[in-house]
Amino acid sequence: MIVNKTYNNIINTLKNAGDVHANITTTTTGDIHDIDLSKNTLFPLMHINPVGVATKRATLDYTFQIFVMDLVSQDEEWTEQNIQSAAFLNNEQEVLSASLQTCIDLISMFRNSIYQSSQQNSDIDAPIAFSEEEFNLDPFTERFDNLLTGWVFQITLNVENDYQSCNIPLKTDLDYKGLVE
């Protein structure tokens, strides 16, 4: 039996993946402009940006941009021996390396359903969503009140959907036969 997944189920599954990862402190969702870049946010941060949903014959394909980012530390006292980038006296290379590995971990969670679980379904072996695509991960560095760097990638999660027409909430005073004639 197919249990149709809603947008809320998918968002909660993605948030859960961020919440259980030891290298992500904060997980947020919404438009890209909703990312809280203030120094009050606890980093590393995973942000889920919805892109769209495609309907297929027996699935819904939910597409998201996933941002994984962290603060870059700068110190005027650092020497070339204890920094990654002598030009900027910061640890940007280290942050890029750590956040890239976190992205790869997240991709692995959705390629291998054994790592998925949700509050609605306590059976960790029950797949919620799958992703079998190839991924392009793009680095970024942003200078705001702080210096952030990380990676962004797009993921499409495939979930079964049986397009059940028996449970559509139609108004009782409408004649359904009149809609199809």
N, CA, C and O atoms as a DFTB+ gen file, in Angstrom:
724 C
 N C O
     1  1       0.832      -1.182       0.000
     2  2       0.000       0.000       0.000
     3  2       0.881       1.252       0.000
     4  3       1.844       1.336       0.762
     5  1       0.557       2.201      -0.837
     6  2       1.309       3.451      -0.930
     7  2       0.768       4.430       0.111
     8  3      -0.439       4.649       0.214
     9  1       1.676       5.003       0.868
    10  2       1.310       6.058       1.802
    11  2       1.845       7.358       1.211
    12  3       3.048       7.617       1.246
    13  1       0.949       8.168       0.673
    14  2       1.369       9.410       0.021
    15  2       2.031      10.340       1.020
    16  3       1.535      10.530       2.130
    17  1       3.148      10.915       0.621
    18  2       3.888      11.845       1.459
    19  2       3.516      13.273       1.067
    20  3       3.373      13.590      -0.114
    21  1       3.363      14.114       2.063
    22  2       3.029      15.507       1.822
    23  2       4.299      16.355       1.823
    24  3       5.380      15.882       2.173
    25  1       4.147      17.599       1.431
    26  2       5.253      18.560       1.490
    27  2       5.794      18.626       2.922
    28  3       7.007      18.654       3.127
    29  1       4.893      18.650       3.910
    30  2       5.330      18.689       5.310
    31  2       6.178      17.472       5.660
    32  3       7.190      17.606       6.347
    33  1       5.776      16.271       5.191
    34  2       6.563      15.066       5.442
    35  2       7.977      15.207       4.888
    36  3       8.950      14.856       5.555
    37  1       8.083      15.720       3.673
    38  2       9.391      15.839       3.019
    39  2      10.264      16.876       3.728
    40  3      11.443      16.627       3.978
    41  1       9.687      18.040       4.052
    42  2      10.450      19.070       4.781
    43  2      10.920      18.515       6.119
    44  3      12.075      18.706       6.497
    45  1      10.031      17.830       6.839
    46  2      10.410      17.270       8.140
    47  2      11.501      16.214       7.997
    48  3      12.368      16.105       8.864
    49  1      11.472      15.440       6.921
    50  2      12.512      14.441       6.672
    51  2      13.860      15.122       6.419
    52  3      14.886      14.692       6.947
    53  1      13.853      16.184       5.612
    54  2      15.096      16.931       5.364
    55  2      15.606      17.594       6.643
    56  3      16.799      17.546       6.942
    57  1      14.691      18.213       7.394
    58  2      15.095      18.849       8.662
    59  2      15.677      17.805       9.620
    60  3      16.671      18.063      10.299
    61  1      15.053      16.631       9.667
    62  2      15.542      15.571      10.534
    63  2      16.966      15.169      10.153
    64  3      17.799      14.930      11.027
    65  1      17.245      15.094       8.856
    66  2      18.600      14.756       8.408
    67  2      19.602      15.796       8.918
    68  3      20.701      15.445       9.347
    69  1      19.222      17.067       8.870
    70  2      20.098      18.108       9.395
    71  2      20.219      18.066      10.909
    72  3      21.302      18.267      11.459
    73  1      19.109      17.804      11.575
    74  2      19.112      17.788      13.045
    75  2      19.942      16.652      13.622
    76  3      20.551      16.815      14.679
    77  1      19.978      15.500      12.946
    78  2      20.712      14.357      13.494
    79  2      22.181      14.357      13.093
    80  3      22.960      13.579      13.642
    81  1      22.581      15.212      12.148
    82  2      23.985      15.246      11.732
    83  2      24.796      16.015      12.774
    84  3      24.458      17.148      13.117
    85  1      25.841      15.412      13.262
    86  2      26.642      16.012      14.335
    87  2      27.351      17.295      13.915
    88  3      27.725      18.089      14.777
    89  1      27.547      17.522      12.617
    90  2      28.261      18.722      12.164
    91  2      27.323      19.832      11.704
    92  3      27.769      20.790      11.073
    93  1      26.029      19.721      12.010
    94  2      25.067      20.785      11.712
    95  2      24.436      21.208      13.026
    96  3      23.878      20.382      13.749
    97  1      24.524      22.487      13.334
    98  2      23.963      22.992      14.581
    99  2      22.552      23.518      14.391
   100  3      21.693      23.309      15.247
   101  1      22.299      24.201      13.272
   102  2      21.001      24.811      13.013
   103  2      20.513      24.376      11.640
   104  3      21.279      24.360      10.676
   105  1      19.220      24.020      11.553
   106  2      18.597      23.669      10.276
   107  2      17.397      24.582      10.078
   108  3      16.525      24.659      10.943
   109  1      17.347      25.276       8.937
   110  2      16.245      26.191       8.641
   111  2      15.683      25.871       7.263
   112  3      16.292      25.139       6.483
   113  1      14.515      26.431       6.976
   114  2      13.888      26.221       5.686
   115  2      13.205      27.503       5.239
   116  3      12.828      28.339       6.061
   117  1      13.049      27.649       3.930
   118  2      12.380      28.815       3.370
   119  2      13.147      29.360       2.185
   120  3      14.086      28.738       1.687
   121  1      12.734      30.523       1.749
   122  2      13.383      31.195       0.632
   123  2      14.845      31.472       0.966
   124  3      15.215      31.603       2.133
   125  1      15.654      31.557      -0.058
   126  2      17.082      31.826       0.127
   127  2      17.322      33.122       0.898
   128  3      18.302      33.241       1.633
   129  1      16.429      34.083       0.728
   130  2      16.584      35.364       1.419
   131  2      16.171      35.279       2.882
   132  3      16.366      36.234       3.633
   133  1      15.599      34.143       3.298
   134  2      15.199      33.944       4.691
   135  2      16.336      33.422       5.557
   136  3      16.176      33.305       6.772
   137  1      17.484      33.104       4.958
   138  2      18.607      32.614       5.756
   139  2      19.035      33.711       6.711
   140  3      19.309      34.838       6.300
   141  1      19.090      33.370       7.984
   142  2      19.505      34.325       9.015
   143  2      21.036      34.318       9.083
   144  3      21.641      33.375       9.592
   145  1      21.631      35.355       8.575
   146  2      23.094      35.419       8.507
   147  2      23.708      36.204       9.659
   148  3      24.900      36.510       9.643
   149  1      22.894      36.528      10.655
   150  2      23.410      37.308      11.784
   151  2      24.375      36.470      12.614
   152  3      24.422      35.244      12.510
   153  1      25.131      37.164      13.429
   154  2      26.078      36.468      14.283
   155  2      25.372      35.735      15.418
   156  3      26.020      35.009      16.172
   157  1      24.054      35.907      15.557
   158  2      23.298      35.213      16.597
   159  2      22.939      33.786      16.197
   160  3      22.612      32.967      17.055
   161  1      22.996      33.484      14.913
   162  2      22.705      32.134      14.442
   163  2      23.831      31.205      14.865
   164  3      25.006      31.566      14.808
   165  1      23.460      30.013      15.288
   166  2      24.462      29.018      15.645
   167  2      24.876      28.272      14.387
   168  3      24.040      27.660      13.722
   169  1      26.142      28.317      14.062
   170  2      26.693      27.666      12.886
   171  2      27.438      26.422      13.306
   172  3      27.865      26.329      14.457
   173  1      27.608      25.470      12.423
   174  2      27.270      25.346      11.020
   175  2      25.753      25.288      10.806
   176  3      25.001      24.796      11.646
   177  1      25.337      25.810       9.647
   178  2      23.924      25.961       9.304
   179  2      23.606      25.170       8.041
   180  3      24.367      25.180       7.073
   181  1      22.460      24.480       8.072
   182  2      21.906      23.850       6.869
   183  2      20.613      24.583       6.572
   184  3      19.757      24.721       7.446
   185  1      20.467      25.056       5.334
   186  2      19.236      25.745       4.936
   187  2      18.616      25.003       3.761
   188  3      19.302      24.640       2.806
   189  1      17.294      24.781       3.848
   190  2      16.533      24.065       2.830
   191  2      15.698      25.079       2.061
   192  3      14.818      25.719       2.636
   193  1      15.965      25.230       0.770
   194  2      15.238      26.164      -0.077
   195  2      14.399      25.372      -1.081
   196  3      14.955      24.725      -1.968
   197  1      13.049      25.412      -0.953
   198  2      12.213      24.682      -1.909
   199  2      12.323      25.274      -3.311
   200  3      12.305      26.493      -3.480
   201  1      12.436      24.399      -4.319
   202  2      12.556      24.843      -5.706
   203  2      11.291      24.514      -6.501
   204  3      10.789      25.360      -7.241
   205  1      10.767      23.278      -6.352
   206  2       9.572      22.911      -7.103
   207  2       9.207      21.458      -6.905
   208  3       9.930      20.696      -6.262
   209  1       8.057      21.084      -7.476
   210  2       7.577      19.705      -7.420
   211  2       7.157      19.300      -8.828
   212  3       6.432      20.029      -9.505
   213  1       7.617      18.138      -9.258
   214  2       7.219      17.592     -10.555
   215  2       6.346      16.366     -10.315
   216  3       6.658      15.520      -9.476
   217  1       5.242      16.281     -11.065
   218  2       4.379      15.106     -10.969
   219  2       4.767      14.131     -12.066
   220  3       4.913      14.501     -13.231
   221  1       4.929      12.883     -11.667
   222  2       5.237      11.818     -12.613
   223  2       4.111      10.786     -12.519
   224  3       3.163      10.975     -11.757
   225  1       4.205       9.732     -13.263
   226  2       3.122       8.746     -13.319
   227  2       2.755       8.194     -11.943
   228  3       1.573       8.116     -11.608
   229  1       3.734       7.815     -11.155
   230  2       3.456       7.222      -9.843
   231  2       4.288       7.837      -8.731
   232  3       4.400       7.268      -7.646
   233  1       4.878       9.014      -9.003
   234  2       5.704       9.667      -7.981
   235  2       5.482      11.175      -8.005
   236  3       4.946      11.742      -8.958
   237  1       5.907      11.779      -6.944
   238  2       6.096      13.228      -6.871
   239  2       7.586      13.435      -6.670
   240  3       8.195      12.754      -5.845
   241  1       8.183      14.357      -7.403
   242  2       9.604      14.654      -7.277
   243  2       9.762      16.053      -6.691
   244  3       9.510      17.051      -7.365
   245  1      10.178      16.114      -5.441
   246  2      10.372      17.374      -4.729
   247  2      11.818      17.823      -4.916
   248  3      12.745      17.066      -4.629
   249  1      12.015      19.047      -5.393
   250  2      13.366      19.552      -5.629
   251  2      13.672      20.680      -4.648
   252  3      12.858      21.580      -4.438
   253  1      14.861      20.612      -4.053
   254  2      15.301      21.594      -3.062
   255  2      16.750      21.986      -3.337
   256  3      17.526      21.201      -3.881
   257  1      17.101      23.211      -2.954
   258  2      18.504      23.604      -2.846
   259  2      18.873      23.429      -1.384
   260  3      18.142      23.865      -0.494
   261  1      20.000      22.794      -1.140
   262  2      20.485      22.595       0.216
   263  2      21.779      23.397       0.365
   264  3      22.730      23.207      -0.394
   265  1      21.799      24.284       1.341
   266  2      22.979      25.083       1.648
   267  2      23.565      24.559       2.955
   268  3      22.842      24.382       3.936
   269  1      24.863      24.315       2.970
   270  2      25.571      23.965       4.200
   271  2      26.703      24.970       4.326
   272  3      27.554      25.083       3.444
   273  1      26.702      25.704       5.444
   274  2      27.675      26.796       5.583
   275  2      28.153      26.936       7.016
   276  3      27.524      26.458       7.960
   277  1      29.284      27.608       7.144
   278  2      29.843      27.872       8.470
   279  2      30.604      29.193       8.429
   280  3      30.922      29.722       7.365
   281  1      30.880      29.698       9.611
   282  2      31.649      30.934       9.736
   283  2      33.121      30.670       9.467
   284  3      33.653      29.625       9.841
   285  1      33.760      31.605       8.827
   286  2      35.205      31.556       8.622
   287  2      35.835      32.373       9.735
   288  3      35.436      33.509       9.991
   289  1      36.824      31.785      10.395
   290  2      37.518      32.480      11.481
   291  2      38.704      33.238      10.904
   292  3      39.424      32.749      10.034
   293  1      38.878      34.432      11.414
   294  2      40.027      35.245      11.008
   295  2      40.772      35.676      12.255
   296  3      40.167      35.960      13.289
   297  1      42.076      35.723      12.150
   298  2      42.886      36.135      13.283
   299  2      44.161      36.784      12.757
   300  3      44.925      36.165      12.016
   301  1      44.378      38.020      13.143
   302  2      45.572      38.734      12.676
   303  2      46.851      38.134      13.234
   304  3      47.930      38.374      12.693
   305  1      46.750      37.358      14.304
   306  2      47.932      36.774      14.945
   307  2      48.334      35.430      14.326
   308  3      49.402      34.903      14.638
   309  1      47.501      34.882      13.467
   310  2      47.822      33.592      12.885
   311  2      49.055      33.693      11.996
   312  3      49.330      34.726      11.386
   313  1      49.768      32.612      11.948
   314  2      50.933      32.529      11.059
   315  2      50.615      31.530       9.952
   316  3      49.581      30.862       9.988
   317  1      51.495      31.433       8.982
   318  2      51.256      30.514       7.874
   319  2      51.193      29.066       8.339
   320  3      50.604      28.234       7.649
   321  1      51.778      28.738       9.483
   322  2      51.768      27.359       9.951
   323  2      50.393      26.928      10.488
   324  3      50.079      25.738      10.445
   325  1      49.571      27.851      10.990
   326  2      48.305      27.420      11.588
   327  2      47.076      27.961      10.867
   328  3      46.006      28.094      11.461
   329  1      47.238      28.271       9.587
   330  2      46.084      28.705       8.789
   331  2      46.055      27.935       7.484
   332  3      47.043      27.321       7.081
   333  1      44.905      27.978       6.835
   334  2      44.756      27.288       5.570
   335  2      45.046      28.203       4.387
   336  3      45.476      27.738       3.332
   337  1      44.812      29.508       4.558
   338  2      44.994      30.442       3.459
   339  2      45.805      31.637       3.940
   340  3      45.272      32.522       4.610
   341  1      47.080      31.667       3.606
   342  2      47.960      32.730       4.089
   343  2      47.545      34.093       3.562
   344  3      47.804      35.108       4.209
   345  1      46.909      34.134       2.406
   346  2      46.514      35.416       1.827
   347  2      45.463      36.135       2.676
   348  3      45.443      37.365       2.730
   349  1      44.589      35.367       3.339
   350  2      43.508      35.994       4.091
   351  2      43.591      35.751       5.594
   352  3      42.736      36.228       6.340
   353  1      44.602      35.018       6.050
   354  2      44.748      34.691       7.462
   355  2      43.441      34.152       8.034
   356  3      42.932      34.660       9.033
   357  1      42.904      33.115       7.386
   358  2      41.659      32.517       7.861
   359  2      41.654      31.021       7.597
   360  3      42.591      30.470       7.020
   361  1      40.582      30.379       8.030
   362  2      40.459      28.936       7.879
   363  2      39.401      28.558       6.836
   364  3      38.710      27.551       6.990
   365  1      39.276      29.354       5.789
   366  2      38.256      29.125       4.768
   367  2      38.392      27.743       4.118
   368  3      37.385      27.072       3.893
   369  1      39.599      27.316       3.819
   370  2      39.794      26.007       3.192
   371  2      39.289      24.900       4.110
   372  3      38.649      23.961       3.638
   373  1      39.557      24.987       5.393
   374  2      39.098      23.981       6.350
   375  2      37.577      23.955       6.439
   376  3      36.979      22.881       6.501
   377  1      36.946      25.130       6.446
   378  2      35.485      25.211       6.504
   379  2      34.880      24.618       5.226
   380  3      33.889      23.891       5.295
   381  1      35.459      24.919       4.074
   382  2      34.973      24.344       2.814
   383  2      35.088      22.817       2.830
   384  3      34.179      22.118       2.382
   385  1      36.191      22.309       3.339
   386  2      36.391      20.867       3.393
   387  2      35.358      20.204       4.310
   388  3      34.759      19.196       3.936
   389  1      35.149      20.756       5.492
   390  2      34.200      20.172       6.454
   391  2      32.764      20.257       5.949
   392  3      32.000      19.302       6.093
   393  1      32.391      21.388       5.361
   394  2      31.010      21.532       4.888
   395  2      30.757      20.672       3.640
   396  3      29.635      20.208       3.436
   397  1      31.773      20.455       2.813
   398  2      31.625      19.556       1.670
   399  2      31.358      18.132       2.156
   400  3      30.490      17.442       1.622
   401  1      32.099      17.700       3.161
   402  2      31.877      16.351       3.686
   403  2      30.476      16.217       4.273
   404  3      29.853      15.164       4.142
   405  1      29.975      17.260       4.914
   406  2      28.612      17.240       5.452
   407  2      27.603      17.101       4.315
   408  3      26.642      16.341       4.435
   409  1      27.807      17.821       3.218
   410  2      26.915      17.691       2.051
   411  2      26.916      16.268       1.512
   412  3      25.862      15.723       1.184
   413  1      28.090      15.669       1.420
   414  2      28.192      14.296       0.921
   415  2      27.468      13.336       1.868
   416  3      26.831      12.382       1.423
   417  1      27.569      13.592       3.171
   418  2      26.843      12.775       4.145
   419  2      25.335      12.878       3.929
   420  3      24.631      11.869       3.975
   421  1      24.838      14.087       3.696
   422  2      23.402      14.285       3.477
   423  2      22.938      13.566       2.216
   424  3      21.879      12.939       2.212
   425  1      23.724      13.654       1.152
   426  2      23.395      12.947      -0.085
   427  2      23.347      11.444       0.178
   428  3      22.453      10.757      -0.316
   429  1      24.293      10.934       0.944
   430  2      24.326       9.505       1.268
   431  2      23.077       9.066       2.018
   432  3      22.579       7.960       1.808
   433  1      22.573       9.929       2.888
   434  2      21.363       9.591       3.643
   435  2      20.171       9.349       2.719
   436  3      19.321       8.509       3.013
   437  1      20.102      10.075       1.611
   438  2      18.969       9.924       0.710
   439  2      19.218       8.932      -0.414
   440  3      18.285       8.542      -1.115
   441  1      20.442       8.531      -0.589
   442  2      20.726       7.441      -1.529
   443  2      20.547       6.102      -0.838
   444  3      20.204       5.110      -1.482
   445  1      20.773       6.067       0.449
   446  2      20.694       4.845       1.241
   447  2      19.621       5.029       2.304
   448  3      19.889       5.621       3.350
   449  1      18.429       4.542       2.062
   450  2      17.283       4.848       2.910
   451  2      17.415       4.351       4.338
   452  3      16.630       4.760       5.193
   453  1      18.368       3.494       4.629
   454  2      18.513       2.984       5.987
   455  2      18.750       4.121       6.989
   456  3      18.446       3.966       8.172
   457  1      19.282       5.250       6.537
   458  2      19.576       6.360       7.428
   459  2      18.399       7.310       7.610
   460  3      18.503       8.271       8.372
   461  1      17.300       7.068       6.940
   462  2      16.155       7.951       7.048
   463  2      15.220       7.482       8.147
   464  3      14.980       6.287       8.323
   465  1      14.701       8.447       8.875
   466  2      13.630       8.175       9.825
   467  2      12.885       9.474      10.026
   468  3      13.385      10.551       9.700
   469  1      11.700       9.366      10.558
   470  2      10.925      10.569      10.838
   471  2      10.098      10.330      12.083
   472  3       9.986       9.200      12.558
   473  1       9.527      11.379      12.602
   474  2       8.690      11.258      13.786
   475  2       7.415      10.498      13.454
   476  3       6.845       9.854      14.336
   477  1       6.948      10.553      12.210
   478  2       5.725       9.875      11.820
   479  2       5.947       8.377      11.643
   480  3       4.998       7.598      11.732
   481  1       7.170       7.971      11.397
   482  2       7.446       6.577      11.101
   483  2       8.711       6.169      11.844
   484  3       9.806       6.615      11.499
   485  1       8.569       5.339      12.844
   486  2       9.729       4.980      13.665
   487  2      10.526       3.816      13.073
   488  3      11.570       3.454      13.615
   489  1      10.060       3.227      11.977
   490  2      10.781       2.147      11.319
   491  2      11.888       2.748      10.466
   492  3      11.628       3.288       9.390
   493  1      13.123       2.654      10.949
   494  2      14.240       3.318      10.258
   495  2      14.506       2.702       8.889
   496  3      15.115       3.344       8.034
   497  1      14.052       1.449       8.666
   498  2      14.256       0.822       7.367
   499  2      13.177       1.178       6.357
   500  3      13.289       0.820       5.184
   501  1      12.132       1.877       6.793
   502  2      11.060       2.268       5.864
   503  2      11.504       3.508       5.101
   504  3      11.695       4.563       5.705
   505  1      11.670       3.402       3.795
   506  2      12.139       4.554       3.038
   507  2      11.091       5.663       2.994
   508  3       9.899       5.403       2.826
   509  1      11.545       6.873       3.144
   510  2      10.689       8.050       3.057
   511  2      10.780       8.623       1.645
   512  3       9.769       8.865       0.986
   513  1      11.995       8.829       1.208
   514  2      12.237       9.431      -0.101
   515  2      13.572       8.911      -0.619
   516  3      14.438       8.495       0.151
   517  1      13.718       8.945      -1.926
   518  2      14.948       8.483      -2.544
   519  2      15.515       9.565      -3.448
   520  3      14.794      10.437      -3.935
   521  1      16.811       9.490      -3.658
   522  2      17.449      10.329      -4.655
   523  2      18.525       9.499      -5.331
   524  3      19.453       9.016      -4.683
   525  1      18.392       9.338      -6.633
   526  2      19.344       8.513      -7.370
   527  2      20.121       9.325      -8.399
   528  3      20.830       8.762      -9.233
   529  1      19.989      10.626      -8.339
   530  2      20.613      11.479      -9.345
   531  2      22.095      11.699      -9.054
   532  3      22.606      11.309      -8.004
   533  1      22.754      12.318      -9.987
   534  2      24.117      12.779      -9.767
   535  2      24.035      14.221      -9.292
   536  3      23.083      14.929      -9.618
   537  1      25.014      14.654      -8.533
   538  2      24.949      15.959      -7.889
   539  2      26.117      16.835      -8.303
   540  3      27.232      16.357      -8.511
   541  1      25.841      18.122      -8.419
   542  2      26.868      19.140      -8.577
   543  2      26.826      19.991      -7.321
   544  3      25.784      20.541      -6.965
   545  1      27.948      20.095      -6.665
   546  2      28.047      20.894      -5.459
   547  2      28.873      22.131      -5.790
   548  3      29.976      22.029      -6.326
   549  1      28.329      23.300      -5.464
   550  2      28.983      24.559      -5.804
   551  2      29.412      25.299      -4.541
   552  3      28.602      25.502      -3.637
   553  1      30.688      25.706      -4.471
   554  2      31.145      26.452      -3.297
   555  2      30.676      27.900      -3.375
   556  3      30.432      28.433      -4.457
   557  1      30.556      28.515      -2.223
   558  2      30.241      29.942      -2.170
   559  2      30.902      30.553      -0.946
   560  3      31.146      29.872       0.050
   561  1      31.181      31.818      -1.033
   562  2      31.681      32.608       0.088
   563  2      30.947      33.932       0.063
   564  3      30.906      34.609      -0.964
   565  1      30.370      34.299       1.188
   566  2      29.605      35.541       1.287
   567  2      30.152      36.393       2.416
   568  3      30.446      35.893       3.502
   569  1      30.284      37.661       2.154
   570  2      30.733      38.591       3.171
   571  2      29.554      39.470       3.581
   572  3      29.098      40.314       2.809
   573  1      29.073      39.265       4.787
   574  2      28.004      40.077       5.356
   575  2      28.581      40.719       6.609
   576  3      29.679      41.274       6.570
   577  1      27.859      40.651       7.712
   578  2      28.429      41.088       8.984
   579  2      29.518      40.118       9.422
   580  3      30.330      40.427      10.294
   581  1      29.521      38.953       8.812
   582  2      30.507      37.927       9.090
   583  2      30.908      37.297       7.758
   584  3      30.305      37.577       6.723
   585  1      31.911      36.461       7.793
   586  2      32.372      35.781       6.589
   587  2      31.880      34.340       6.646
   588  3      32.249      33.582       7.544
   589  1      31.037      33.966       5.670
   590  2      30.479      32.619       5.596
   591  2      30.989      31.935       4.343
   592  3      31.192      32.568       3.307
   593  1      31.191      30.644       4.455
   594  2      31.530      29.868       3.274
   595  2      30.885      28.499       3.403
   596  3      30.577      28.039       4.503
   597  1      30.689      27.868       2.276
   598  2      30.068      26.548       2.284
   599  2      29.760      26.079       0.888
   600  3      30.373      26.519      -0.084
   601  1      28.798      25.176       0.797
   602  2      28.434      24.545      -0.458
   603  2      26.932      24.552      -0.618
   604  3      26.190      24.539       0.364
   605  1      26.491      24.573      -1.853
   606  2      25.070      24.452      -2.176
   607  2      24.925      23.375      -3.239
   608  3      25.741      23.270      -4.155
   609  1      23.866      22.572      -3.099
   610  2      23.564      21.575      -4.115
   611  2      22.056      21.440      -4.227
   612  3      21.309      21.792      -3.315
   613  1      21.637      20.931      -5.352
   614  2      20.217      20.710      -5.587
   615  2      19.945      19.216      -5.479
   616  3      20.680      18.396      -6.029
   617  1      18.874      18.874      -4.760
   618  2      18.502      17.479      -4.585
   619  2      17.029      17.314      -4.940
   620  3      16.190      18.141      -4.580
   621  1      16.734      16.241      -5.645
   622  2      15.355      15.894      -5.964
   623  2      15.021      14.610      -5.225
   624  3      15.667      13.579      -5.417
   625  1      13.998      14.687      -4.375
   626  2      13.556      13.531      -3.615
   627  2      12.323      12.936      -4.276
   628  3      11.329      13.629      -4.496
   629  1      12.393      11.659      -4.588
   630  2      11.308      10.953      -5.256
   631  2      10.487      10.213      -4.208
   632  3      11.029       9.436      -3.421
   633  1       9.177      10.456      -4.200
   634  2       8.281       9.756      -3.285
   635  2       7.122       9.166      -4.081
   636  3       6.664       9.751      -5.062
   637  1       6.661       8.012      -3.647
   638  2       5.529       7.381      -4.315
   639  2       4.272       8.213      -4.112
   640  3       4.091       8.844      -3.070
   641  1       3.405       8.206      -5.119
   642  2       2.104       8.861      -5.007
   643  2       1.140       8.110      -5.912
   644  3       1.416       7.913      -7.096
   645  1       0.010       7.691      -5.356
   646  2      -0.944       6.920      -6.148
   647  2      -2.053       7.786      -6.747
   648  3      -2.959       7.272      -7.403
   649  1      -1.982       9.084      -6.523
   650  2      -2.955      10.028      -7.095
   651  2      -4.391       9.546      -6.858
   652  3      -5.207       9.485      -7.777
   653  1      -4.663       9.217      -5.627
   654  2      -5.971       8.717      -5.217
   655  2      -7.040       9.781      -5.436
   656  3      -6.958      10.867      -4.862
   657  1      -8.022       9.488      -6.245
   658  2      -9.085      10.463      -6.525
   659  2     -10.321      10.245      -5.662
   660  3     -11.250      11.052      -5.704
   661  1     -10.347       9.185      -4.894
   662  2     -11.524       8.892      -4.063
   663  2     -11.623       9.811      -2.850
   664  3     -12.714      10.012      -2.318
   665  1     -10.515      10.362      -2.412
   666  2     -10.505      11.152      -1.181
   667  2     -10.369      12.650      -1.428
   668  3      -9.993      13.381      -0.512
   669  1     -10.657      13.120      -2.611
   670  2     -10.571      14.554      -2.901
   671  2     -11.697      15.255      -2.149
   672  3     -12.854      14.849      -2.268
   673  1     -11.392      16.290      -1.385
   674  2     -12.432      16.967      -0.597
   675  2     -13.311      17.868      -1.470
   676  3     -13.052      19.063      -1.612
   677  1     -14.350      17.270      -2.049
   678  2     -15.283      18.022      -2.881
   679  2     -16.412      18.555      -2.011
   680  3     -16.806      17.917      -1.035
   681  1     -16.920      19.702      -2.359
   682  2     -18.080      20.255      -1.662
   683  2     -19.271      19.334      -1.920
   684  3     -19.471      18.878      -3.046
   685  1     -20.045      19.065      -0.903
   686  2     -21.141      18.109      -1.034
   687  2     -22.288      18.633      -1.878
   688  3     -23.072      17.843      -2.403
   689  1     -22.407      19.951      -2.023
   690  2     -23.528      20.485      -2.798
   691  2     -23.247      20.528      -4.300
   692  3     -24.112      20.939      -5.073
   693  1     -22.043      20.109      -4.727
   694  2     -21.730      20.061      -6.158
   695  2     -21.988      18.669      -6.681
   696  3     -21.733      17.685      -5.988
   697  1     -22.483      18.577      -7.876
   698  2     -22.696      17.306      -8.522
   699  2     -21.404      16.922      -9.248
   700  3     -21.039      17.555     -10.239
   701  1     -20.714      15.893      -8.763
   702  2     -19.440      15.468      -9.362
   703  2     -19.631      15.117     -10.835
   704  3     -18.765      15.431     -11.651
   705  1     -20.728      14.482     -11.192
   706  2     -20.958      14.119     -12.588
   707  2     -21.027      15.352     -13.463
   708  3     -20.638      15.308     -14.630
   709  1     -21.511      16.442     -12.921
   710  2     -21.585      17.689     -13.688
   711  2     -20.203      18.252     -13.982
   712  3     -20.046      19.006     -14.943
   713  1     -19.200      17.911     -13.185
   714  2     -17.852      18.407     -13.413
   715  2     -17.182      17.731     -14.593
   716  3     -16.337      18.344     -15.245
   717  1     -17.527      16.505     -14.885
   718  2     -16.856      15.778     -15.941
   719  2     -17.615      15.767     -17.256
   720  3     -17.080      15.310     -18.266
   721  1     -18.828      16.249     -17.269
   722  2     -19.613      16.250     -18.511
   723  2     -19.290      17.459     -19.363
   724  3     -19.857      17.621     -20.444
